[in-house]
Amino acid sequence: MATIRIRYFTKISFGSSFGIINSKCENSPTPLEEAQLPQQLKETIYSMLAQLSLSPSRIRGQGYDGASNMRGHIHGLRTLIQNDCSSAHYVHCFAHQLQLTLVKVAHKHVEVESLIDLINLALNTIGVSYKRRDEF
C-alpha cells in the first residue's frame, strides 16, 4: 500500500490532494511485479496531476521514505520522474527522518522512550474514544 500526497500552489491559493494506492497483488509479489511498481506509481501520480489540471513538467520536488524502489538511481520512481522533469528535486521524507531519529534517541535514553510510550498510549486512548468518534 502506498500513500501519495500532492501539494500544489496556484497564483492565488495552496492546494493538497491525497490518495492511497493498493500496490500489493493478491498473490505475493514476484520480482517482475516489484520492478514494475515505480512505473505504476509514476502513472498514478501523473493521473492524479491530470485530474487536478496540473502539468507533470511543473513538478519542483519529490520526497519518499527511502525505499529502494522509490528513490532508486536506476529504475526508481525518483529517477523516472526526474527523467521527465529535471526540476523535480528529491528530498528524503522529513517525517521518516524524524521517526528514525526518535527511535535512535529513545533506545539510548530510557526517559525519552518512556515519554514516547506515554504519548503513544494517550493517542491510542483518544483514538478509540467514543466521544471523538461521534465528532467525526
N, C-alpha and C positions, 0 to 999 in steps of 0.2 A: 504494500500500500504506500503510495506517495502522496504527499500533500503539497499543493502548489498555491502560492500567494503571489499575485501580480499587483504591484503598486505602480501607479502611474500619475503623471501630472498633466494637466491641460493648462491653457493660458489663464483660466480663472479658477481652477479647483484641483484638488487632490483626490484620487480615487483608489479603491482597492477591490480586488476580486479574489475569491478564494475557491479552490477546487480540490477534490480528492480523487485520486486515480487508483483504481484497483489494478496493480501491476502484477499480481500473482495469478498464475493459471491454476485451474482446478487440480491438475497434476503437479508434481514437483517440477520446478523449472529446470530445463536442460541447459547446457552451456550455450546453445544456439539462442534460446529464449532470453537468457541473461545478456547475450551480446546485442540483441535487438531492443532491449529496454531503453537505452539512451535515445535511440531513434524514435521509439514510440512516445517517450516523454516530450521530445522536441516537437513532434507533430501535435501533441495535445496542447502544449504551451502556445504554439502558433495558432491553433484553432481557438483557444481562449482569447488570444490577442485579436483575432479576426472578429470574434463575437463582440468585442469591446471597441471595434473600429480603430484598432491600434496597429501600427506597422512594426514588424519584427526589425526592420532596419533602424528603428529608433531606440532599440534596447541599449541601455547605458550601463547595466550592471547585472550580475547574477551571483547568487550565493547558495551553496549546498553544504550538507553536513560532512563532506569529505569522503564519502563512499567512492570507491574507485570507478564505478560505472557512471557516477555523476561528474566527477572532476577529471577523469582520465585524460591524459595528454594525447592519446591516440584516437580512441573511439568514444570517449565520454561525452556526456551532454554538454559540458563546458566547451569542448572543442567543436562539437557540431554547431553550436550557436555562434561561437567566435568565428568559425569559417564563413558564416553568413553575415556577421556583423562584428567587425573588428573593435568597435567601441563598447562591446558588452564585456566589460572587465569583470574578472572573477574575484570574489571575496569569500573566504571561508566563513560559514554561517556563524555569526556572533553568538547566538543563543547556544549553539553546540559548543563553542569555545568556552563560554561561561560555565556550562554544565561540566565539562571536563576539568576546568579549574576548580570548581566547587568540590567535585569528587576527590581530587588530589588533596585539597586543603582539609577536607573532612576526615580523610584517612590518617592525616598526620596530627590532627588536633581533636581530641575527644569532645571538647566543649562545642566546637563548630558542628561536629557530627550530631551531637545531642540536639543542638538548636535546629538543624535541618530536619531531624526526625520529628521534633515537636511541630515545626511548621507543616511538615507533610501530614501529620496526624490531624492538625487543625483544618487544613484544606480538605482532607478526606471527609472529616466530620461535617464541615459546611456543605461539601458537595452532595452529601446524601440527606441533607436536611429537608424535611417535607415543606417547611415554610419557604425555603429557597426554591424548591421545585415549583411551588404554586406561583411564585413571582414570574417565572419564565414559562 
